């Protein structure tokens, strides 16, 4: 088995590089380099770059697909807890004072409040709104 021949750019190390192999190895390498340019692993390097590029493309496609799925899920969630749905439910509720009604409209600007409101059982929604209203009124006065 032949060891690869390396040429050092530093002349002081060139002798050391040359002395590391036998004279016969050097003669064979010298004769070989005169007839054929040395391009080690050029075929493998190209395939490796292509494989790496393909892997990057695949990863980017996966990221794009995941991003689309996430955007779709967010859109569905926004539609599920839309302000218009909250207002519809609020309009159907009995016993909602006008001040609570307009407070709720402001509260529905918060996506978390919309989700909470629509997720509550119908008999608890008014109580929840009243508690929120009283907490807000106390904070404003206190």
N, C-alpha and C positions, 0 to 999 in steps of 0.2 A: 504494500500500500504506500502510495506517495503522500508526503506531507505537502500542503500548499506552500508555494514559494511567495514570500512577501518581500517587497522592496521598501526600505525605509527612506524617507525624504532626507533624513539626517545622514551625511556621508560617514560620520563616525560610527553610526549604527549599521550602515550598509555592510561592512565587513562582518559584523556579528550576525546579520541576517544570512549572509552568504555562507558563513561557516557552520550554520546550524544544519545544513543538509550535506549529503555526500557530493563529491564532484560529479558523479554520474547523474545524480538527480539534477544538478545545475545544468549540465550539458543537454539533457533531455528537455528541460524546461526552456533553455535558451533556444534550442532548435525549434521547439514547438511555438514559441512566441514570435519567431521570425515569419512563420508561414500563416499562422492564424491569430487574429487578435484575441486577447483573453477577455471574455465576457462571462464571468462566472454567474450562474444562477439567473441569467437574463430571462429565460422562459418562465422559470418559477416565480420570479419577481413580478412579471406581468400578470400571471394568473393570481398571485397573491393580492396585487392591487385591485384586480377586477373583483375578486371575492370580497375584499374589504369594502369596495365601493358598493357592491350588491348588498352587503350587510347593512351599510349605512342607509341605503335607499329603503330597504325593508324596515329598518328601525323608524325612519321618518314616516313611512306609510302607516306603521302601527301607531305612532304618536298622533298623526292626523286623524286616524279612525277613532282613537280614544277621545280626542278633542271633540270630534263631531258627536260622539255618543254622550259626552258630558254636556255639551251645548243643548242637545235634544232633551236630556234629563232635566236640565235647568229650566228650559222653556216649558216642559210639561209641568214642572213644579210651580212655575210662575202662573201658568194657566189654571192650575188646580186651586191656587190661593190668590186669584186675581182680585183686584179691588172691586170690580163689577160684581163678582160673586158675593163678596162681603156685603156690599150695599144691598143686593137682592135679599140676602138672608136678614139683614138689618131691617129692611122695609117690611118683611113678613112677620117680624117680631111684634108682640103685643106689649104695651106698657112702657114704651121707650120714650122718655122725656126728651123734649127738643134739645136741651143743652147736652144730654148724653148722646143724642143722635149726631150732632155736629162735632162733638168731641171724638166720637167713633170714626167719623170721616177723616179727621186729622190723624187718628191713631192708625188707620188703615194704610197710611203712607209707609209704615214700617212693615216689611215683609214677615218678620217674626210675629208681629201682632196679628197680621192677617191669618197666618197659619194657625196660631193659637185659637183665634176666634172661631175659625171654621172647623177646627178639630174638636172643640168642646161640644158636649151634648147640648142640644137646643135649650134645655131648661137652665143651663148654667151660664149661657152667654150673657144674658142681661146682668146677672150678678157680677160676672167678671168685668163687664164694662163699667158698672157702677163703682166697683172697687178701684179700677184704674182711674176713673174720673175723680173719685174722692182723694186718692193718693196724689193725683196731679194738682187738685185744688188746694190740698194741704201744703204741698211743696211750694206752691205759688204764694200762699199766705204766710208761710212759716219762715 
